[in-house]
């Protein structure tokens, strides 16, 4: 079974419960794993278990000594080149990073002191397929 097939099965094997009428329903927390309604924790879970990023752990110690990027050493290309060449991985990566950003930016903005800066700008990059 390929990694993509295992990921699809993982997405489908959500923990279902029966409601009082006997219908199968998603538990409240399972909704966080849904991957067909925008960036979600499900994307992040698939990203961190994908063989490509996990394979970067092996050369990580050596890369600390050489200054190389573990991902590039393990895959022979940058993460952005990899995600352009592998559409499924690219989609999962973009959604995983979007999920993390969506759930951390407000908290970071609340605690970070920007007063030492005269101007704070936001850069938005739109990916067109």
Short mmCIF file of the C-alpha atoms (twelve columns), coordinates in Angstrom:
data_MODEL
# 
_entry.id   MODEL 
# 
loop_
_atom_site.group_PDB 
_atom_site.id 
_atom_site.type_symbol 
_atom_site.label_atom_id 
_atom_site.label_alt_id 
_atom_site.label_comp_id 
_atom_site.label_asym_id 
_atom_site.label_seq_id 
_atom_site.Cartn_x 
_atom_site.Cartn_y 
_atom_site.Cartn_z 
_atom_site.pdbx_PDB_model_num 
ATOM 1   C CA . UNK A 1   0.000   0.000  0.000   1 
ATOM 2   C CA . UNK A 2   1.467   3.389  -0.993  1 
ATOM 3   C CA . UNK A 3   1.823   6.317  1.365   1 
ATOM 4   C CA . UNK A 4   -0.948  8.205  -0.451  1 
ATOM 5   C CA . UNK A 5   -3.294  5.234  -0.039  1 
ATOM 6   C CA . UNK A 6   -2.445  4.971  3.678   1 
ATOM 7   C CA . UNK A 7   -3.074  8.715  4.058   1 
ATOM 8   C CA . UNK A 8   -6.445  8.418  2.348   1 
ATOM 9   C CA . UNK A 9   -7.424  5.547  4.634   1 
ATOM 10  C CA . UNK A 10  -6.204  7.541  7.653   1 
ATOM 11  C CA . UNK A 11  -8.413  10.452 6.594   1 
ATOM 12  C CA . UNK A 12  -11.413 8.162  6.166   1 
ATOM 13  C CA . UNK A 13  -10.927 6.262  9.425   1 
ATOM 14  C CA . UNK A 14  -12.179 9.058  11.615  1 
ATOM 15  C CA . UNK A 15  -13.603 8.068  14.975  1 
ATOM 16  C CA . UNK A 16  -17.357 8.059  14.352  1 
ATOM 17  C CA . UNK A 17  -19.997 7.933  17.088  1 
ATOM 18  C CA . UNK A 18  -23.698 7.119  16.998  1 
ATOM 19  C CA . UNK A 19  -26.054 9.853  18.099  1 
ATOM 20  C CA . UNK A 20  -29.286 9.247  19.996  1 
ATOM 21  C CA . UNK A 21  -31.120 8.499  16.717  1 
ATOM 22  C CA . UNK A 22  -28.561 5.860  15.736  1 
ATOM 23  C CA . UNK A 23  -26.921 7.926  13.000  1 
ATOM 24  C CA . UNK A 24  -23.144 7.999  12.633  1 
ATOM 25  C CA . UNK A 25  -21.753 11.441 13.459  1 
ATOM 26  C CA . UNK A 26  -18.339 13.001 13.859  1 
ATOM 27  C CA . UNK A 27  -17.270 13.729 17.420  1 
ATOM 28  C CA . UNK A 28  -16.549 17.415 17.958  1 
ATOM 29  C CA . UNK A 29  -12.752 17.028 17.981  1 
ATOM 30  C CA . UNK A 30  -12.748 14.877 14.835  1 
ATOM 31  C CA . UNK A 31  -13.881 17.912 12.881  1 
ATOM 32  C CA . UNK A 32  -10.336 19.269 13.315  1 
ATOM 33  C CA . UNK A 33  -9.028  16.412 11.138  1 
ATOM 34  C CA . UNK A 34  -11.342 16.985 8.165   1 
ATOM 35  C CA . UNK A 35  -9.225  17.833 5.114   1 
ATOM 36  C CA . UNK A 36  -11.849 18.834 2.559   1 
ATOM 37  C CA . UNK A 37  -12.950 22.068 4.230   1 
ATOM 38  C CA . UNK A 38  -9.808  24.213 4.196   1 
ATOM 39  C CA . UNK A 39  -6.540  23.971 6.132   1 
ATOM 40  C CA . UNK A 40  -6.844  21.659 9.131   1 
ATOM 41  C CA . UNK A 41  -5.000  19.689 11.766  1 
ATOM 42  C CA . UNK A 42  -5.510  16.714 9.456   1 
ATOM 43  C CA . UNK A 43  -3.205  18.355 6.915   1 
ATOM 44  C CA . UNK A 44  -0.609  18.986 9.606   1 
ATOM 45  C CA . UNK A 45  -0.817  15.364 10.793  1 
ATOM 46  C CA . UNK A 46  -0.378  14.091 7.229   1 
ATOM 47  C CA . UNK A 47  2.535   16.468 6.643   1 
ATOM 48  C CA . UNK A 48  4.542   15.446 9.713   1 
ATOM 49  C CA . UNK A 49  4.028   11.746 8.999   1 
ATOM 50  C CA . UNK A 50  4.853   11.959 5.300   1 
ATOM 51  C CA . UNK A 51  8.084   10.051 4.531   1 
ATOM 52  C CA . UNK A 52  9.742   13.099 2.992   1 
ATOM 53  C CA . UNK A 53  9.936   15.362 6.091   1 
ATOM 54  C CA . UNK A 54  10.448  12.368 8.377   1 
ATOM 55  C CA . UNK A 55  13.400  11.295 6.207   1 
ATOM 56  C CA . UNK A 56  15.091  14.586 7.052   1 
ATOM 57  C CA . UNK A 57  15.664  13.505 10.632  1 
ATOM 58  C CA . UNK A 58  18.376  11.019 9.700   1 
ATOM 59  C CA . UNK A 59  20.855  13.541 8.210   1 
ATOM 60  C CA . UNK A 60  19.931  16.298 10.700  1 
ATOM 61  C CA . UNK A 61  22.903  15.801 13.032  1 
ATOM 62  C CA . UNK A 62  25.400  15.726 10.164  1 
ATOM 63  C CA . UNK A 63  23.783  18.830 8.677   1 
ATOM 64  C CA . UNK A 64  24.336  20.726 11.920  1 
ATOM 65  C CA . UNK A 65  28.060  20.192 11.381  1 
ATOM 66  C CA . UNK A 66  28.114  20.979 7.644   1 
ATOM 67  C CA . UNK A 67  25.546  23.794 7.537   1 
ATOM 68  C CA . UNK A 68  23.409  21.937 5.010   1 
ATOM 69  C CA . UNK A 69  19.625  21.948 5.098   1 
ATOM 70  C CA . UNK A 70  18.465  18.432 6.154   1 
ATOM 71  C CA . UNK A 71  15.506  18.465 3.756   1 
ATOM 72  C CA . UNK A 72  17.725  19.372 0.812   1 
ATOM 73  C CA . UNK A 73  20.300  16.733 1.711   1 
ATOM 74  C CA . UNK A 74  17.669  14.007 2.083   1 
ATOM 75  C CA . UNK A 75  15.696  14.912 -1.061  1 
ATOM 76  C CA . UNK A 76  18.178  16.592 -3.371  1 
ATOM 77  C CA . UNK A 77  16.057  19.744 -3.737  1 
ATOM 78  C CA . UNK A 78  14.562  22.551 -1.683  1 
ATOM 79  C CA . UNK A 79  11.210  22.083 0.020   1 
ATOM 80  C CA . UNK A 80  9.645   24.488 -2.478  1 
ATOM 81  C CA . UNK A 81  11.062  22.615 -5.480  1 
ATOM 82  C CA . UNK A 82  9.834   19.359 -3.937  1 
ATOM 83  C CA . UNK A 83  6.309   20.685 -3.391  1 
ATOM 84  C CA . UNK A 84  6.150   21.964 -6.969  1 
ATOM 85  C CA . UNK A 85  7.219   18.557 -8.308  1 
ATOM 86  C CA . UNK A 86  4.861   16.595 -5.999  1 
ATOM 87  C CA . UNK A 87  1.395   18.152 -6.077  1 
ATOM 88  C CA . UNK A 88  -0.056  16.032 -3.227  1 
ATOM 89  C CA . UNK A 89  2.851   16.883 -0.922  1 
ATOM 90  C CA . UNK A 90  2.645   20.518 -1.988  1 
ATOM 91  C CA . UNK A 91  -1.047  20.722 -1.194  1 
ATOM 92  C CA . UNK A 92  -0.595  19.057 2.197   1 
ATOM 93  C CA . UNK A 93  2.407   21.294 3.011   1 
ATOM 94  C CA . UNK A 94  0.614   24.539 2.097   1 
ATOM 95  C CA . UNK A 95  -2.501  23.532 4.061   1 
ATOM 96  C CA . UNK A 96  -0.467  22.378 7.075   1 
ATOM 97  C CA . UNK A 97  1.455   25.667 7.199   1 
ATOM 98  C CA . UNK A 98  -1.763  27.649 6.699   1 
ATOM 99  C CA . UNK A 99  -3.390  25.769 9.580   1 
ATOM 100 C CA . UNK A 100 -0.443  26.490 11.879  1 
ATOM 101 C CA . UNK A 101 -0.391  30.145 10.868  1 
ATOM 102 C CA . UNK A 102 -4.151  30.539 11.324  1 
ATOM 103 C CA . UNK A 103 -3.921  29.108 14.838  1 
ATOM 104 C CA . UNK A 104 -0.813  30.906 16.057  1 
ATOM 105 C CA . UNK A 105 -0.708  34.388 14.505  1 
ATOM 106 C CA . UNK A 106 -3.260  36.053 16.789  1 
ATOM 107 C CA . UNK A 107 -1.520  34.788 19.927  1 
ATOM 108 C CA . UNK A 108 1.877   35.912 18.618  1 
ATOM 109 C CA . UNK A 109 0.553   39.350 17.712  1 
ATOM 110 C CA . UNK A 110 -0.972  39.690 21.171  1 
ATOM 111 C CA . UNK A 111 2.323   39.055 22.974  1 
ATOM 112 C CA . UNK A 112 4.952   40.494 20.604  1 
ATOM 113 C CA . UNK A 113 6.025   44.089 21.214  1 
ATOM 114 C CA . UNK A 114 6.189   45.894 17.862  1 
ATOM 115 C CA . UNK A 115 6.767   49.328 19.425  1 
ATOM 116 C CA . UNK A 116 10.435  49.453 18.375  1 
ATOM 117 C CA . UNK A 117 9.431   49.347 14.695  1 
ATOM 118 C CA . UNK A 118 8.264   52.414 12.769  1 
ATOM 119 C CA . UNK A 119 6.437   50.341 10.157  1 
ATOM 120 C CA . UNK A 120 5.072   46.815 10.242  1 
ATOM 121 C CA . UNK A 121 4.111   45.343 6.888   1 
ATOM 122 C CA . UNK A 122 2.472   42.114 5.837   1 
ATOM 123 C CA . UNK A 123 3.594   40.239 2.748   1 
ATOM 124 C CA . UNK A 124 0.986   37.991 1.168   1 
ATOM 125 C CA . UNK A 125 2.002   35.554 -1.543  1 
ATOM 126 C CA . UNK A 126 -0.770  34.024 -3.612  1 
ATOM 127 C CA . UNK A 127 -0.011  30.697 -5.218  1 
ATOM 128 C CA . UNK A 128 -1.611  30.300 -8.595  1 
ATOM 129 C CA . UNK A 129 -1.997  26.807 -10.041 1 
# 
